[in-house]
Amino acid sequence: MTNSKSDRQIRYAVVGLGWFAQEAALPAFAHSENSKLVALVSDDPEKLEELSQKYGVDHTYSYEEYEDCLASDEIDAVYIALPNHLHCEYTVRAANQAIHVLCEKPMAVTEQECESMIKAANDNGVKLMIAYRLHLEPANLEAVEIVNSQQIGEVRAFNSVFTQQVEQGNIRLRDITGGGTLYDIGIYCINAARYLFQDEPTEVFAVAATKGEQRFSEVEEMTSVILRFPNERLATFTCSFGGAKVSNYQVVGTKGDLFVESAYTWQGEIKHYLTIEGQTQERNFPRHDQLAAEFTYFSDCILSDQEPEPNGIEGLIDVRIIQALYQSIATGQPVTIPTLERDQRPTSDQSIERPPVEEKPDLIHAASPGGE
């Protein structure tokens, strides 16, 4: 007998057990009432043994055994937390076995890979969601509402800084795996500009800068970007792997502005400073489990047969923009982008809050980008 939607859980395999999967994703299932962790996929036997014991997971697989996992009838969905260059292959293989896919961003490294992923999902009737956790996050969704309601007047400009120190040897510093500032952290700034302006850029320009450090031998240390949007609006941002930890954005309108501090964090408090005609209001948004919100939302989309809002098209648009930005860096010229329209955008209706993870888990053969 089929369970009702209210008591059915979507069964997940987590594919890739690096830092973010261990610190953010695995603990999140405790707060995702409609989602259950049932399988782990990794080539590290120690990770599989220790994490399966810690989380009570019965089924573990190596990457060579991925097809066995997909065909096992033990899982309904995969959460893909692999290096960027593997996203396409592992998504397509899952879709071809009628398994739903929640894939980390960036969706892939090229537009062609993104299109292959979308086609595989469509051909096999499965849900494909790209893990834009901020599309469910209350502070960022409230920022969307403030902009949409024209509290700060007609929006004219967006500016953001997203910087951090990334240690030598980290996968984000490798070209072959799809590393680089734009793919890893610049994507947050691009996506924020798009959901705040509720529009797509038509032209982009970028410059990169790199000090002569060994750790930046394969990818740029820092990138600054200008995005031109319809109605003569401009978005700018700088992202860096060689700067202190900063994560904020500011949206400027004709009557005021909104400054969001720690805007892109996945685990901390986020602050709003809303200034209208010289008067500033502060608002704090407490930390909560953004990954639990993500699993809850995706599982609900599967159970209710709804298209996830941050779908494959959303992921494709950002990758298209990133590729155009690297083209601009290479040529020193602005690059025009053909617009790919979105019929859905994040709104406060999809805001989800779950209690924060209280204890930081011990990491097994993994380290954060800063080596913490």
N, C-alpha and C positions, 0 to 999 in steps of 0.2 A: 504494500500500500504506500502511495506517495505521501510524504509529510506535507503539511500545509506550509505556506510561505513563512509563517510566524515562528515555526520551530525547526525549519530546515537550515542547515549550515552548508556553506560552500567550502569544499575541502581544497586546501592549497598545498602545493609544493613550492618551497623557496629555492630558487636556482641561483647559486653563487652565494658564498658565505663570507664575504669580505667585511670590512669595518661597518659599513652602513647597515647591511643586513643583520649583523650581530647586535649592533647597538640600538638600532631603531626598529627594524622590521620584526624580528623574532619576538621581542617582548610585547609587541603591539597586539598580538592575537589574544592576549588576556583581556583586552578591552574591546574586542570586536566580536560581539555576541552572535553575529550571523556568519562568522568566518572561523575556520578551524585549521590549524597547522598539522598536516598529516605526513609530509614527506620533505626530505632535505636532499639537495643535489650538490655535490662538491667532489673535487679530486683529492681532498685532504682527509685521510682516514681519521686523524685525530679530531678534526672539527666535527666530522660526522658522528663519531663515537660520543664525544663530550656533549655536543649540542643536542643530540637525540635523547641522551639521558636527562639533560637539564629540562627539556621541554616536553618530554614524554612522547617523542615521535618514534613510531614503530618502523617506518620505511625510509631507508637511506639508499642513495644511488650515486655512483660515479658519473662523470660526464659521458663516458662510453655507454653507460646504462640508461641514458636519458630517454631513449625510445621505450625501454621497458617501463620506466616510470609513467610515461604518457599513456601507454597501453594497459596499465595495470588495473584500471577501473577503481583505483584508490583515490584519484584526485579529480576535481572539477576545473581547477584553474592553476596557473603558475604565476608566481611573482618573480620576474627576471631582474636580478641585481648583478648581472655580469658586466665586465668591461664593455664599453660602448660598441666596439667593433663586432661583438658577438650577439647583440640584441636582435638583429634581423634573423640570423640563422635559427636561434632558439625560439623566437616567436613563430616563425613560419612552420617549424617542425611541430610545435604545440598545436597551432591552428589546424594543421593537416590531420591531427589526431582528435579533432573536435574538442580541444581543451581551450578554455578562455584564458586571455593573457592580460596581466597587468605588468607593463614594462617600464622600467625606470627611464628617466630622461637623461640625456637626449635620446629621442626615439631610436636613432641610428646615426650613422656617419654621413650618409649621402641621401639625396632625394630618392634615388632609385631604390635603395634599401627600404625606405619608408613606404614607397608605393607597393613594393613586394609584400610587406607586412600587412598593409591595408587589404590588398587583393586576397591574401591567404585567409584573413579573417572573414571577409565577405563571402568568399567561395565556400567556406566551411560553416557559415552561420554561427560564428562565435563572436563574443564581445572582445574588443581590443581597447584598453584604456592605457594612456600614458600617465605616469605617476607625477602629475602636477599637484602636489599636496596643497599648495597655496590656493588652489581653486575651491578648497573646502574649508579654508582657514578664516576664522571670524574677522581678524584685524584687516587682512587684505580684501575680504569681501565687503567690509564696512567702508574701506577706501573707495571701492568701486561705487557703492551707493552714494557717498559724498560727492564724487565726481559727476555721476549721472544726474543727481538732483540739482546740480549747478549751484550748490552752496558756496563754492569758491568762484562762481561766475563761469564764463566761457573758458575752458581749459586751453592753455597755450603751450605749456612746456612741461617736460618730465626730465628729471635728472637723477642719476643714481650712482652710488659708489659701492662696489662689492669686492673686497680685497681680503686676502689671508695669506699666511705663510704656508707653503707646501714644501715638505721635506724632500731632499734628494732621494731618488729611488721610488717615489710614489708613482702609481700607475697614471695619475693625472699629468705627469710630466713626460709621458711616452707618446710619440706620434702614432706608432703602429696600432695602438689600442684605442685611438680616437680621443687622445688627451688634448689639452690646450685650454686657455682661459675661457674662450667663447662657448665651447661645448660643455664645460663643467660648471662655470658660475655665471658667465655672460648670459646664458640662456634664461636665467631668472630675471635679469634686467629686461631682456627683449620681451619675455612673456608678460612681465608686469606692465610695460609700456602698452602692450597690445590690449590687455584686459582693462586697463585704466582708460585708455583712449577709445576702447570698444571699436577698434579699427585695425587696418593692416598698413604697414609702411609701404611706400611706393618707390623709395630710393634710399640707399644706404651708403655710408662712407666710414672707413675705419683706418686707423694707424696702429702699429704695434711697436713696442719698445722692449729691448732686452739688454740687461747688463751682461757682462762677460762671465757669468757664473756657470759652472759645469752643469748644475741642475737644470738650466734652461737651454741646453744644447739641442734639444729636439722640438720644444714648443716655446712660444713667446712668453715672456714674463708678464707683460701687461698690454692691454688693448683699450683704446678709446674709440667710441663709436658715436656717429650721428645717424639717426633714423628720421626721414621726412615722412610725415603722415598727411593724409588728405586734410583740407581746410587749413593748410599752411601751419600745421603744428609740428614741433620738433621734440624729439626725445634724444637725450645724450646719456652716456654712461661710461665709466671706466671700471674695468675688472683687472685684478692682478693676483698672481701667485707669490709675489715678493713683497707685499705690504702688510702692515698691521691689520688686525681683524676689524673690518668695518662692513656694515650691511645696512644701507639705508636708501630711501628714495624720497624725492620731493615732487609734488605735482603743483604747478602754478597756474592759477586762473586769473581772470580779470578783476576779481574782487578779493581774492585771498589765496592761501596755499595750504597744503597738507604735507607735513613732514612725518615720515614713518621710520622709526628707529628699530634696528634689528629686524628689518622687514622680512628677510628671507630665512630667518632661523627656523630650525625644525624642532627645537626643544625648549626655547626660552620665552620670556615675556616680550611682547611687542608693544611699542608705545606710539601713540598718535599725538601730534601737535598741530591742531587745526587753528589757523589764523584767518579771521574774516574781518576786513576793514580795521585792522590793527589790534583786534582783541583775540588773544590766544587761549584755547582750551586744551587741556591735556587729558588723555585717556589711556589707561593701561589695560592691556588684554593679557590675562594670565596664561602661563604655559599650559599646554595640554598635549595629548598624544596624537600628533598629526598623522602618523602611520596607521593607527587604529581607525581614525576617521576615514582614511583612504580605503582600507580593506572593507570597512562597513559599507561605504558608498558603492564600491565595485560589486560586492556581493549582492547588495540590494538591486543593482542594475541587472545582474544575472537572474536573480529570483523573480523580478518583476518584468523582465524582458524589455528593459529600457536601454537606449543608447547612452553610454557614458558621455558626459559633456567634454572632458579632455580626451577626445578620441584620437584616432590615427591622423585625421586631418590637422588637428591642433599640433601634434608632434611634427608632422611634415612641414607645416608653415615655418616653425622655428628653425628646423634644419635647413630649409631653403634660405632663410635669412642669414644663418651662420655661414653657409657656403658662399653667399654673395658678399658677406663681410670679408672673408678670407680672399676672395677675388679682388676686392677693393684694396686690401693690404698689399697684395701682390702687384697690382697695376698702378696704385697711387691715384686711382680715379673713382668717382662715385659710380655705383652700379644700380641700374633700374631693376625693380622686381615686379614680375607679373603678379597681380593680386589674386589670391585664392581665398574666396569669401568663406566666412564661417557663419553657419546658421544658428549656432549656439554660442553663448558666452557665459562665463561664471557670474552668478548672482548670489545674493544673500540667502536665497531659498535653499541652496545646497550646503550651507554652513553646518558643520558637524563638530561637536566638542566631545572629547573623551578624556578621562582622568590621565594625568601625566604618569610616565614610568618613574617610580620613586628611586629605584636603585640603578646605578650605572652597571651594566653587566660586565663581567670579566671577558676580555677579548682573547680569542684563540688564534694565533698566527695571523693577526690583523692589527693595523694601527690606523688612527685617524690621519687625514691629510697633513696635519701639523705634527704628527708623531706623538700625540698626547696619549 
